[in-house]
Amino acid sequence: MFDSVDDVIDRLASVGYLADRQLATSVFVQSRLEKPILLEGPAGVGKTELAKALSKASGRRLVRLQCYEGQDETKALYEWDYGKQMLYTQLLREKIGQIIEDSTDLASAITRISEQDSAFFSERFLAERPLLAAVRADEPVVLLIDEVDRSDEALEAVLLEVLAEQQVTIPELGTFAAKQAPCVVLTSNNTRDLSAALKRRCLHLFLDYPSAERELDIIRRKQTGLDDVLAEHLVSVVRGLRSLGLRKPPSISETIDWARTLAVLGTESLAHQQLADTISVVVKYDRDLERALEALPGFTASAESDSDRPATAVYQSDPDDEGHGKAVREQRNRLGRHGPGHYGARAEDVSPQPRIPEVSASQGDRSFTSKLGRRTR
């Protein structure tokens, strides 16, 4: 697919995908080793878009398996077209009657019908699903297994044969091996841990939010229509929002949508009111919206002065607000928060241990004898 790491960067850039050198190196190694690549990271950092860009850059057809909870192998591999089988059975009823008309008993009739199984369990009645379609494709394809972490562990086991051997086994027909090794890309948002067996079969790469410079380059290449200076300020605001510990931090795609929204409105400056009116483009939860609106004035001032992310100086998290933000984690880890005597407290805060009262030998003997006497009665 690619001649070098630089070729990966150039060809992906030609279809609108900006890849850093680490990502490009992983893609190049994958193309030479013909191993699947597993991309993990937060939603909206370009994992799915990479598979689409690989399809465009290489001229390969994209075959996509969208994973979800409760999905089974019939939706991923193949299934038999039972409706078509029943229709053919009805149409061929007269022919079936001719096959068994001279049968002397029920057993012989069943035997004759069973000899025709291959006619109804053939490729004519086979309904391909994404995994089998990618393996049986005559030309090389890009196989995207999207959000594999949302599927059940049973589906992971189904994937192992395809990932390791590039083949699919159908009991009624045999094993289908790939004519051309597909370029397999798996994505995960880390909603659950994937099995070691699946990870062992893949090259692994974690994709995080890009640097400010690369995110700005992405916005420029997407031709959002927003002025470069405003786009730079917008990136600063978005990165500030990500520092708030929101339930759903703004993704790269949402940053692009926000830039296009502001361009449609004819924004000439990142005024607080315009950002507040359009912030729902990147903030998706009510609780996140309250936090974002509270911190937005500071981010606007930061954009105008080109300072570096002053979010922590503007926004102070409530220590009683469980599960949100850096300030809450620091509050939980504060030294001595459990009071004197707790592990980790300062030495001067530790109260002396209470004195254990001394017991004379006669008192001990009387206590032991009394208890022993009660037990022996």
N, C-alpha and C positions, 0 to 999 in steps of 0.2 A: 504493500500500500504506500509506503514512504521510503525515501532514499536515505534520510538522515533526520536527526532531531530538528535541525533548522528547516528542513523540508516540511516537517509536521507543523511547525510554527507558522510558516509562510502559507501553507495550503489551508490551514484552519482559519487564518486571518483573512484569506481571500473569500471565505464564505461567512465572514462576520463573527468569528469566534476567536477571542484573544486568549491564548494559552501561555502560561508561564513555562519556564524551562523544565521545571520538575514534572509538570503534567505532560508536556511534549515528550519528555524522555520516557515516561511510563507508556505512552501511546506507541512510541517507536519500538520499545522492547516488546510490547504486546503483539505488534504486527509481525515481528520476527519470530517470536516464540509460539505464536498462535495460541496463546492462553487467554482466558477471559480476564477482564479487569473489573474489579469491584471498587466503586466510588462511594465513599461514605462522607457524610457531612450534613449541615443544616439545610433545610429546604430553600430552594431559590438561589443556589450558588453556581448553577450551570452544569449539573451532573447530567440531566436528561438532554440538555442542549448540546453537550459534547457528542452524544450518540448521533443526534441529528446532523451536527456539523461533520462528523466522520462520514456519514452517508453521502452528504453533498460533496465533500472534498474528494472522496474516493470513487464517486459514481456508483456506489452500491445501493441496492434497494434496502429500505429500512423495514425490518419486521419487529413489531413491538408486542411484548407481553406485559400488560398492566396488572400488577399483583394486587390482591385484596384479601381480606379475611374470609375464610371459608372456601377459598378457591381449591378445586381439586384437579386431578390430572386430566380429566376430560376437557377442561377449559384451557389447559396448557399444552397437552401433547396431541391427543386425537380422541375421537369418539365415532361410534358407528351410527350411520344415518338410519335409525330404526324406521322412521316414516317412509323413507324410500324403499327399505326392505319390505315393509308391509304392503306397499303399493304394488311392488313387483310380484309379491306372493299372490295378491288378489288377481292381478292380470294373468298370471301363469297357472291359475287354479286348474284349468283343463289339462295343461301339460303335466302337472303334478299328478293328476288323476291317472293319466296314461302310464306314468312311471310305476305306480303301485297297483294298477288294476289286476294284474295277475298274481299278486301276493296272496299266499295261502292263509296267513295269520297276521296279527298285529305286529309281532316282533320282526317279521320279514319286511313289512311295510316301513317300519321305523328305520330298519337297516338301509333300505334303499333311499329313503329321504336323507339320512345322515351322510350318504355318499355324495350328496349334492351340496354339502356345507360350503365347499370352496367357492361355489357360485355366488353365495350370499355374503360370505365374509371375504371379500376381495377388495382390491383398491377402488372398484367401482362404487362401493358403499362406504368408503372411508372418508370421514370429514376431518381434514387437517386443521390443527390448531397451531399457534405461532412456533412452538418448539419443533414440531415435526416439519412444518413448512420451511423453516430455516435450514434444517438438515437435508431435506429433499430438494432444495432449490438447485436448479441447473447452473446458476451463476452465483458468485460469492455475494453474501448479504451482510448487513450489520444487524445483529440481533440485540435488541434492547429489552432487558428484563428489569422493568421499572418498579421501584419501591418494593424490593424483595422482602424487606423487613415487615411489611404489612401482611404477608402471606403466613400461613401456618407452617409449622416445622415439617409436616408431612410433604408439602410441596418442595421443600428444600431437598428431601431425599429423591424426589422425582427428577430434580435438576442435575443431580450428581452425574448420571450417565451422560447427559448431554454435555456438561462442562468438561468432564474428564476424557471421554471417549469420542465425543462429537458424533453420537449415534443415538438412535431410538429403537427400542425393541418392542414389537407388537406380537403377542403370543400367536395370533392366528396367521400372521404373514411372515414373521421373522424379524431380522435386524436390518435397519436402514442406516447406513453410514453416510456421512456427509461427502458429497462429491467435491465440494470446495469448502474449506474450513471457514465457518462464519466468524466475523469479528464480533465477539460477545462483550457487551457492556452491561454490568449490573449496577443498580443504584440503590442506596439505602439512606434513610433519614435518621437512622439510629433510634427508632422507636422500640426496638428490642435487639438483643444480642443474636447474631447469626451463629450457626453451628460451626465448629472447628473444621468439620469435613468440607463444608462449602468454601470457607475462607482458604483452606489449604489448596484448593484447586484454582485459585484466582490470584492474580497480581492485585495488590491493594494500594489504594491512595486515598488520603483524606483531603477533601476540598473544603476550605474555610472561606470566609468573606475575604475579598481581595484587598490589597492596599488601596489607599486613596487615589494614588496615581493611576493604577490599573482600572479602578472603577470609573474614574473620569474618562479614561481612554475608551472604555466600553460604551459609555453614554455618548461620546462623540461619534463612535463608529455606527451606532444605532440611528444616527441622524434624527434626534428627537425634535430639533428645531429650537432648542433652548440655547441662549447665548453661552459661550464658553465660560465667561466669568460667573454667570449665574449657575451654570452647571457645577463649577468648582465649589461654589458656596452651598449648593444643594447637597453635594456629596458630604460636606462637612456637617450639615444638619442631620443627614441620615446616619452618619457614623456616631453622632451624638445620641441619636435615638437608640441605636444598638447598645450603647453603654448603660442604658437604664435598666437592664435586666427584664425586658418585656417578655410576656408570654410568647409572642410571635414577633421577633425582630424583623425589620424590613429587609427583604431580599434584594438581590441585584435587579431582578425583573420588575419588582415594585418600584425601585428607584427610577428605572427607565420609564415606567408608567407615570410616575410623579413628574418627571421632567417633561414628558409629552403633554401632560395635563396643564402644567404651567405655561408651556409654549402655546397651547390652544387658547388659553385665556389672555395671551398677550402680556405676560408678566415682564416687567422691566426691572424690577428689584425684588429681592426676597423680603418683602414686608411681612410682619408678623401676622396680619389679618389674612393675607392670601395663603400663607402656609397653613394657618389654622382652618381655613375654609376647605382646603383640599387635603388635609392630613389623613382623611379616611382612605385615601388611595394606598397608603402604606401601613396604617394601623388598623387592625381587624377586630380588636376586642375592646369592650367598653372600659375595662379597667386599665388597659394599655393606653386608651385614648385620654383618660384623665391624667395619667402620668406624663404623656407626651405634651399635652396642652400646658401643663404646669411648667415643664422644662423648656418649652418652645421659645419664650422670650430670650432666655440665655443663649440658645443656639442661634437665634437671629442676630443677636449682638455679636456672637462669635463669628458668624459668616461675614458681617460687615467689617469687622476688624481683622479678619484672617488669622485669628488665634487658633491654638491647637486644642480642640475638644475640652472646653471648660465645664463639661456636664456635671462633674462631681462637686464643683463649687456652686452650681446653681441649684441642683436638686439634692435634697437630703431625704433619704428614705426613713420612714417611720419604723423604729425598731420593733413595734408590735405588729407590723405588717409582715406576716410570715411568708417566706418563699420568694421574695422579690428583692433583687438588687444586691450590689456589692456591700452596701452599708449593713444590710441585714446579716450577711454572712460574717462580717467583721464583728457585729454585735454578739453573734452566737459564739465566736471564738475569743471574746474578750477575756483577758487573764483575770481570774478571781471572780468571775461572774456568778459562781455558785456559793460564794461566801467563804469565810475563814475555815481552814481545815481541809478544803477540797484539794485534790491533786492539781498542782500547777499554781497554787496560790503562793504569794510571797512569804518568806520565812517569818517576817515580823507580824503578818496577819494570822499566822497559825496559832490558835490557842493551845495552851499546854494540855496534855492528856490528863484526864481525871485520875487521881491517885487510887490505886487498888487497895482496899482495906486489908490489913494483915489479919490472918487467922492463926490462933495459937494451936499447938498440937492437941491439947485436950479438947478444944472445940471441934477440931477435925475428927478426932476419934469418936466423940459422942455422936456427931452427925452421921458418920459412916456406920456406926453400930446400930443406930436407930433405923436407918434405911435397910440394913441387912436383916434386922429382926423382923421388920414388916414383910420382907420378901420370903422369909422362911416359915412364916406362920401359915 
